[in-house]
């Protein structure tokens, strides 16, 4: 089989798998722009594979070169998010919201909360602030659902602070800082918990609102990597440009 035909088959199969992945992940997560991006990429790969042998060689080479940046960016985000600098002496753990369906936390959010719980079990003097307002598929705020999750697993209510009005990473951190400044009435140290792909942007955003934090990334299910990294790359580029 000619190499050109192998490339065509790989592109078409990759596109079909990404398209199927959109439907699967959407059934367990809140819809985001990442799903639209992944759907568009899926259709592009399928079309590119079908037309591959009709596309000029120079265009194919340029397309291959253009893939270097997103691949490098994914590697950077993944490595950064999986290197923790938490020292387990911080005063507070900041957990960013990640979607609630009804009253149930989604899998990405459960991963963040489990990471925060792991941290708290090793530093029970720390407070945990949970952040997030009312989502479009939720019947209670993200913060309330997160607090209930932690309490069921042994975290005392008086160790949990709630920020229930935010709708974005920026607001999560801005509003959380206001609560923490009032609660501690002085200097305090913090560790930020979110999914590994999201850590870099979250830390940079925290600095923008005056929070200088350590970081502890939470595990991300492998089958959600495409949608999450596509969305995150766009969000990071937008952050760099703003």
PLY file of the C-alpha trace (Angstrom):
ply
format ascii 1.0
element vertex 242
property float x
property float y
property float z
element edge 241
property int vertex1
property int vertex2
end_header
0.00 0.00 0.00
1.39 3.40 -0.95
2.33 5.80 1.85
-0.15 8.35 0.53
-3.00 5.88 1.01
-1.82 5.03 4.53
-1.84 8.74 5.43
-5.35 9.11 3.99
-6.64 6.19 6.06
-5.00 7.51 9.23
-6.54 10.95 8.74
-10.02 9.56 8.08
-9.90 7.14 11.03
-8.58 9.89 13.33
-11.43 12.16 12.26
-14.05 9.47 12.84
-12.65 8.59 16.28
-12.59 12.25 17.33
-16.19 12.65 16.15
-17.30 9.60 18.14
-15.38 10.93 21.13
-17.36 14.20 21.02
-20.63 12.32 21.46
-19.24 10.14 24.27
-17.71 12.95 26.33
-20.69 15.26 25.82
-22.87 12.69 27.58
-20.90 13.11 30.82
-19.73 16.74 30.67
-21.19 20.20 30.26
-21.00 21.54 26.67
-18.15 23.95 25.92
-16.55 25.55 22.90
-14.07 22.67 22.99
-16.75 20.31 21.69
-17.43 22.58 18.70
-13.69 22.83 18.04
-13.26 19.07 18.20
-16.26 18.51 15.94
-14.86 20.95 13.38
-11.42 19.32 13.58
-12.99 15.89 13.10
-14.78 16.95 9.91
-11.63 18.70 8.66
-9.51 15.58 9.13
-12.06 13.40 7.36
-12.30 15.83 4.42
-8.51 16.25 4.32
-8.06 12.49 4.23
-10.57 12.04 1.42
-8.95 14.79 -0.67
-5.35 14.17 0.44
-3.99 12.94 -2.89
-5.52 15.94 -4.67
-3.91 18.56 -2.40
-0.58 20.07 -3.58
2.50 18.65 -1.85
3.55 22.11 -0.61
0.23 22.53 1.17
0.63 19.16 2.87
4.14 20.08 4.02
2.90 23.44 5.32
0.09 21.67 7.19
2.60 19.32 8.79
4.76 22.24 9.92
1.70 24.06 11.28
1.03 21.08 13.58
4.27 21.68 15.46
2.93 24.59 17.54
-0.23 22.90 18.91
1.72 19.71 19.65
4.38 21.68 21.53
1.71 23.62 23.40
-0.09 20.44 24.48
3.17 18.99 25.78
3.93 22.18 27.70
0.47 22.37 29.30
0.53 18.68 30.20
4.01 18.74 31.74
3.43 22.01 33.62
0.14 20.76 35.00
1.63 17.54 36.28
4.55 19.09 38.15
3.32 20.12 41.59
5.12 22.58 43.85
2.70 22.30 46.80
4.58 21.90 50.09
1.57 20.85 52.22
1.97 23.75 54.63
-0.32 26.19 52.79
-3.15 27.88 54.65
-5.82 27.28 52.03
-6.62 25.09 49.05
-8.42 26.86 46.19
-10.48 24.44 44.10
-11.82 25.76 40.80
-15.27 24.69 39.63
-15.74 22.43 36.60
-19.42 21.79 36.05
-22.32 20.20 37.90
-25.23 18.21 36.45
-28.24 18.53 38.71
-26.58 18.22 42.13
-23.87 15.83 40.94
-20.31 16.93 40.26
-18.89 15.94 36.89
-15.90 13.61 36.61
-13.39 16.44 36.01
-14.70 18.24 39.09
-14.63 15.04 41.16
-10.98 14.64 40.19
-10.23 18.16 41.44
-12.06 17.51 44.69
-10.32 14.18 45.25
-6.98 15.94 44.77
-7.99 18.63 47.27
-9.10 15.91 49.69
-5.75 14.12 49.31
-4.01 17.41 50.10
-6.25 18.19 53.09
-5.71 14.74 54.62
-2.01 15.59 54.73
-2.60 19.12 55.96
-5.89 19.13 57.94
-5.19 22.61 59.29
-5.79 24.03 55.82
-9.07 25.55 54.71
-10.60 24.59 51.37
-12.37 27.22 49.29
-14.66 25.84 46.61
-15.64 28.10 43.73
-18.36 28.27 41.12
-21.85 29.63 40.56
-24.99 28.09 39.08
-24.32 26.29 35.79
-26.76 25.70 32.95
-27.30 22.00 33.82
-27.18 22.40 37.61
-29.86 22.82 40.27
-27.40 24.01 42.93
-24.23 26.06 42.65
-20.96 24.36 41.84
-19.56 25.51 45.17
-22.44 23.94 47.11
-22.12 20.64 45.23
-18.38 20.67 45.86
-18.83 21.37 49.57
-21.29 18.49 49.92
-18.87 16.15 48.12
-16.06 17.05 50.51
-18.24 16.84 53.62
-19.39 13.34 52.67
-15.72 12.37 52.63
-14.91 13.74 56.05
-13.98 17.39 55.63
-15.64 19.42 58.43
-18.05 22.12 57.32
-16.08 24.75 59.24
-13.02 24.03 57.08
-14.86 24.78 53.82
-15.41 28.26 52.40
-17.85 28.81 49.53
-17.62 31.23 46.60
-20.94 30.82 44.76
-21.17 33.60 42.17
-18.38 33.10 39.63
-18.89 32.01 36.02
-15.29 31.87 34.76
-11.76 31.09 35.89
-11.08 34.80 36.29
-14.13 35.29 38.51
-13.36 32.08 40.46
-10.06 33.56 41.51
-11.09 37.20 41.84
-14.04 36.40 44.10
-12.07 33.76 46.00
-9.37 36.30 46.78
-11.95 38.73 48.21
-13.29 36.00 50.52
-9.83 34.88 51.59
-8.61 38.43 52.24
-11.55 38.93 54.59
-11.28 35.51 56.21
-7.56 35.63 57.00
-7.28 39.38 57.61
-3.57 39.16 56.86
-1.06 37.21 54.82
-1.82 33.63 53.84
-0.40 31.01 51.52
-2.47 29.06 49.02
-2.29 26.07 46.72
-4.44 26.01 43.59
-6.14 22.79 42.47
-7.61 22.26 39.02
-7.21 19.69 36.26
-3.67 19.36 34.93
-4.43 20.83 31.48
-5.92 23.93 33.17
-3.18 24.59 35.74
-1.01 26.92 33.65
-3.81 29.36 32.75
-5.25 29.19 36.25
-1.92 30.09 37.88
-1.38 32.96 35.44
-4.92 34.22 36.08
-4.40 34.01 39.83
-1.37 36.26 39.51
-3.43 38.75 37.54
-5.85 39.11 40.46
-3.05 39.34 43.01
-2.97 35.73 44.22
0.44 34.06 44.20
-0.20 30.37 44.56
1.47 27.00 44.50
-0.13 24.40 42.26
-1.38 20.81 42.39
-2.82 19.36 39.21
-5.70 16.89 39.21
-5.92 13.82 36.98
-7.78 14.17 33.67
-9.44 11.15 32.03
-7.52 10.31 28.84
-10.64 10.20 26.68
-11.36 13.86 27.48
-7.91 15.07 26.41
-8.92 16.19 22.88
-11.81 18.45 23.90
-10.05 19.82 26.95
-6.72 20.56 25.32
-8.33 22.10 22.22
-10.38 24.45 24.37
-7.47 25.19 26.68
-5.10 26.08 23.82
-7.61 28.63 22.55
-8.11 30.03 26.06
-4.35 30.34 26.66
-3.79 32.12 23.34
-6.66 34.48 24.17
-5.08 35.12 27.59
-1.72 35.90 26.02
-3.34 38.36 23.62
-5.44 40.18 26.27
0 1
1 2
2 3
3 4
4 5
5 6
6 7
7 8
8 9
9 10
10 11
11 12
12 13
13 14
14 15
15 16
16 17
17 18
18 19
19 20
20 21
21 22
22 23
23 24
24 25
25 26
26 27
27 28
28 29
29 30
30 31
31 32
32 33
33 34
34 35
35 36
36 37
37 38
38 39
39 40
40 41
41 42
42 43
43 44
44 45
45 46
46 47
47 48
48 49
49 50
50 51
51 52
52 53
53 54
54 55
55 56
56 57
57 58
58 59
59 60
60 61
61 62
62 63
63 64
64 65
65 66
66 67
67 68
68 69
69 70
70 71
71 72
72 73
73 74
74 75
75 76
76 77
77 78
78 79
79 80
80 81
81 82
82 83
83 84
84 85
85 86
86 87
87 88
88 89
89 90
90 91
91 92
92 93
93 94
94 95
95 96
96 97
97 98
98 99
99 100
100 101
101 102
102 103
103 104
104 105
105 106
106 107
107 108
108 109
109 110
110 111
111 112
112 113
113 114
114 115
115 116
116 117
117 118
118 119
119 120
120 121
121 122
122 123
123 124
124 125
125 126
126 127
127 128
128 129
129 130
130 131
131 132
132 133
133 134
134 135
135 136
136 137
137 138
138 139
139 140
140 141
141 142
142 143
143 144
144 145
145 146
146 147
147 148
148 149
149 150
150 151
151 152
152 153
153 154
154 155
155 156
156 157
157 158
158 159
159 160
160 161
161 162
162 163
163 164
164 165
165 166
166 167
167 168
168 169
169 170
170 171
171 172
172 173
173 174
174 175
175 176
176 177
177 178
178 179
179 180
180 181
181 182
182 183
183 184
184 185
185 186
186 187
187 188
188 189
189 190
190 191
191 192
192 193
193 194
194 195
195 196
196 197
197 198
198 199
199 200
200 201
201 202
202 203
203 204
204 205
205 206
206 207
207 208
208 209
209 210
210 211
211 212
212 213
213 214
214 215
215 216
216 217
217 218
218 219
219 220
220 221
221 222
222 223
223 224
224 225
225 226
226 227
227 228
228 229
229 230
230 231
231 232
232 233
233 234
234 235
235 236
236 237
237 238
238 239
239 240
240 241
